[in-house]
Amino acid sequence: MKRSLADQDINESGLVSSGQSGVHPRLDEVVRKHLLAPWSQPLHRPSVDAYRQLEDTDAFCTQQPFILDSGCGTGASTRLLAERFPKHLVIGVDRSLKRLAKSQAGPGLLRRGNCVLLRAELATFWRLLLAGGRSPERHYLFYPNPWPKSGHLLRRWHGHPVFPVLLALGGEIEMRCNWEVYAREFARAAGLATRAIVRVKKIRPEQPVSPFERKYLERGQPLYSVLVPAGCTREFRQSRPPG
């Protein structure tokens, strides 16, 4: 099977190989541009259908707070979060049917207790949540695709046009990764947008949240976390123009 361009820069241990050793020189310019110009790309139709299916289950019709696990992969992290937060609805979203199938999730929505898994493209799913006035209490992004080539900046979440939507969704955001450059860029982009001090923290979790994290810990790789407090995202959301 042919690997993606990004995968070609990630070896079997998960270590990222990149010619970029520091924060991208165009990061500030790109983030400011996306803050000024709302993204208007058409929505991904299958993801719209998945979101409507979620709404049809009356998932948002109670006062139950929800947690979002974006890019949940196999759903292992979503199930763990559902156990940690039994009073919350925990929604795991990933675009890979192959990964979701490892949790017996198919093309449609799978719900077991307070854990929901569904297949959707995140940039569309986030915009639909925001348009619907939905805001997670916590939002996790565990080990997103690092897109390590310098020319991939616009594919990284903090360089993507949807980044303002990600922040405007609100809630406490935690992003974890094993590439320090990505963590530093994410923190800088979030700080530029929210005008808050957002820091990178080196972590070593006692309990791995996902198979990826377990692999990285077992191989002694440094792991990083960036936390954007709920107060910062709330103020950012309130400062954005309607729509």
N, C-alpha and C positions, 0 to 999 in steps of 0.2 A: 504493500500500500504506500502510495506517495505521501510523504509528510508535507505539512504546510511550510511556508517560508519561515514562519516564526519557530516551528518545531525544529527546524534544521539548526537553530542556534541554541537549543536546549539539549544537553547531553542526557544519557540514560539515567544519570543520578539526579537530574532535575536542575543542575547548575546552569545558569544563564551565561552565554558567551556573547559579548557585544563589544563593538568598537567604541561605544559610547561609555565613558567612564564617569561622567558627571551629569548634572541637570542639563537638559537640552537647551541650547542657547536661544531657541525660539519659543520656549514654553510660555513665558509671560505674554508675549505677543499673541500667541494662539489662544490662551485662556481669555485675555481681554476681548479679543475679537468675538469669541463665542458668547461672552457675557452681553455684548452689545447687539448681537444679531440672533434672534430666536431661530432655532432650527426648524425648517419646514419640510423636510423630506417626507414623502408619503409613508404612511404606516404600513407595517408588514401584515398583510391580510390574515395569514394563519395565526399570528400572535394576537390580532384583534379578536378572532374567534375564540382563542384560548382564554383571553381576558373575560369575554362575555360569558363563557362557560363558568368561570369562577364566580362572576356576579350572579349567575343563575342559581348557584348553589346556596345563595343567601349568606355567603361567607362574611359579608360586610354589614349584615342587617342587625347584628347585635352590638353591644358595647364592648365586646371582647377586643382588646388591643392585638395588633398583629406585628410579627417580625418577618422581615424579608431576607432571604438567603439567596442573593443574586449570583448566578453562575454556580449552582449547587452541585454540578457534576452528577455523581451517582445518587445523590440525595443523602449520603451518610451524615454530612454536616447538618442537614435539615432535621433528620431524625434525632440527632444528639441535642440540637437546640430545642426541639419539641419536648424532650425529656427534661431539659434544664428549666424550661419555662412552660409548665403544664397549664397555666392560666391564659396563655397566649395562643393565638392561631399563628402557626409558623409556615410560611409559604416559600417553598424552594422552586426556583425557576432556572431552567437551563435550555439551551437551544439544541443540545445533542440528544436525540432519541436513543442512541446506542448507550450512552451513559445512564440515562434515566431508566432504561430497561433493566439495569442491574438492581433496581428497587421495584421491579414489576410494574413500573409506570409505562403506559403506552402513549399513543398520540393524544389521548384525552387526559382529563384531570384525574389524579389519584388522591383520595383522602382517606387517611387512617387516623382516627382520633383528632388531635389538634395539629396534625402534620399534613400538609398539602404539597404535592409535587405536580408540576405542569411544564409542558414544553412551550417556550416562547422566546422570541428575540428580545433581549433586554431593553434596547433603545426604544422599542415600541411599547413594551410593557410598562416601563417607567413613565412614559408620556401619558399613557392611559390612566395610570394611577393618579398622576398629578391632575389631569383634566377632571377626574372623578372626585377630587377633593380628598383622596386617600393619603394617609401619612403613617408610615410604620413607626412603631416606638423605637425599634432598633433595626439597623440595616447592615448586613454583613456582606463583604466581598472577599471571599477567601481565595487567594492565589489566582487572580485573574491572569489571562494570557499576557505575558510581559511585552510582546511585540518588540524584541530587543534591537532590531536595526534602527539606526538613527532616523531613517526615512519613515519609520512606523509611528512616529509621535501621534499623529491624528487618529490612530487606531487604539491607543492606550486610553483608558476611560477618562483620565484627567486632561487629555488632549483632544478628546472626541467632542463634537458639537453638542452631544447630549449631556455633557458634564453639568451645566447649570440646572438641568432637570433633576439629575441625581442629587444635587445639593438641596434643591427646592422641595424635594419629597419630604424632607424633614426627618426628625428622629436622630438618634445617635448613630453615626456611621463608623464602622471599623473595617479597614482594609488591611489584609495581611498578605505578605509576599516574601519571597526569598531572594529578591534582587534589590539591593539598597538604592540603586538609582531610581527604580520605579517608586519606592517608598518616599524618597526625598522629593521627587516630582509631584506625587500625589499630595503630599503635605503642603508643598509650596503653592500648588494650584488651588487647593482648598483655602489656604490662608489668603491668597490674593482675592478670591471671590468673596469670602466672608469677612475679611479684614480682621481676622482673629489670628492668634499665634497657634499654629498647628504643628505638632512635633512628631518626629519619628522615634519610635521606641523599639529597642532590641528585646525580643521576647524568647522564652523557652517554656512553652506550655507544659504543664504536668500531664494533661490528657490531650492527645491530638484531636483536633476537631474534624479531620478528614483524612482519607488515605494519603493524600499528597503531603499533608503536614506530618503524618507519621513517618513517611519515607524520608523527608528532609531532616527530621529530628534524629532518626536512627543513623543517618549519615553525617551527623554533626554539622549540618549547614546552619549558618546564621539566619534567623527569621526576624522579620520586621513587622511592626504594627503601626498604623496611623489611625488615630481616633479623632473624629470631628464631633464635638459635643452637640447634644440636641439643641441647646440654647443658640448655638451659632447657626445651625441649619434653620431653626425657627425664625430668627431675625432675617436671614437671607431670603427665606420664603416670603416673609411679609414685605420685604423691600422690592420684590419683583413685581412688574406690572401684570395685571390680570391677563390670563390667556397665554 
